[in-house]
């Protein structure tokens, strides 16, 4: 079973690591093991991390309080996933607190964008559901799982 963990900061490296548990083996511990044996996996979302975040369509829609049908079924093909998040918030979402995700003037993101995205990922986002709608994310998780079995 895969379940969400928390964001932590590694004292040794200063890196922020997203802890995701695969059964009883937290990914953070596994990443530290990779560093000890000089093996590391680096995977990147097809265009932006928002494509992987939106891939849990059901929970992303519930979080924004919009119909699930408004969230793309294939986020990997979006040319600008962050712009799609902004479009959903601007055009479909009526909840005031989410409007602070939108950039103002020359900002890249709104003042609450990162906080609200982290709130969604930490409390609502489901890895398995995201894998079902994002082939690139599914490949990344599969590669991590394969490497875990190679290291163990």
C-alpha positions, -999 to 999 in steps of 0.1 A, spaced: 0 0 0 12 35 -8 3 63 15 13 100 17 38 111 43 52 145 52 78 169 38 110 167 58 144 184 55 175 162 56 200 176 80 229 160 61 220 172 26 197 202 32 174 186 6 136 186 11 124 150 6 87 140 1 83 110 23 60 84 8 56 50 24 56 18 3 43 -6 28 65 -1 59 96 13 41 95 51 38 109 64 6 130 90 25 149 62 42 154 45 9 166 77 -8 192 80 20 202 44 14 207 53 -23 229 82 -13 250 58 9 256 35 -21 259 64 -46 228 54 -65 200 79 -71 169 80 -93 160 114 -108 126 115 -124 108 146 -138 72 152 -146 65 154 -184 62 192 -182 55 204 -147 47 187 -113 12 200 -115 4 173 -141 11 146 -115 -8 165 -89 -39 169 -111 -37 132 -121 -57 124 -89 -87 139 -107 -113 130 -81 -96 144 -51 -82 175 -69 -118 183 -80 -131 178 -45 -103 199 -30 -112 228 -54 -149 220 -50 -155 217 -88 -170 189 -109 -145 162 -116 -154 165 -153 -136 198 -154 -102 181 -146 -84 167 -176 -83 129 -179 -48 131 -194 -27 157 -176 6 144 -192 -4 160 -225 -10 195 -211 15 220 -225 13 241 -193 -2 222 -164 2 252 -140 -17 274 -164 -45 247 -163 -46 249 -125 -49 286 -128 -77 283 -154 -96 258 -132 -93 282 -102 -102 313 -122 -131 299 -143 -145 269 -123 -138 274 -86 -160 297 -65 -142 292 -32 -126 325 -22 -95 311 -5 -84 294 -38 -83 327 -56 -51 335 -37 -34 308 -58 -37 331 -89 -8 353 -98 -12 391 -96 7 414 -120 42 399 -126 40 371 -100 47 335 -112 21 322 -87 -3 337 -62 6 342 -25 -11 310 -13 -3 288 -43 24 267 -27 7 265 6 -26 252 -9 -8 228 -33 11 214 -4 -21 212 16 -37 192 -12 -7 168 -16 -2 163 21 -38 157 30 -57 145 -1 -36 134 -30 -35 96 -37 -5 81 -54 -25 51 -69 -52 74 -84 -25 97 -99 -8 67 -114 -40 57 -131 -42 90 -150 -5 99 -155 16 73 -174 48 94 -167 40 93 -129 32 56 -131 66 49 -148 84 69 -121 67 50 -92 74 17 -110 111 26 -114 113 35 -77 97 2 -68 121 -17 -90 151 1 -76 138 -6 -40 138 -43 -48 173 -41 -63 187 -23 -33 170 -45 -7 
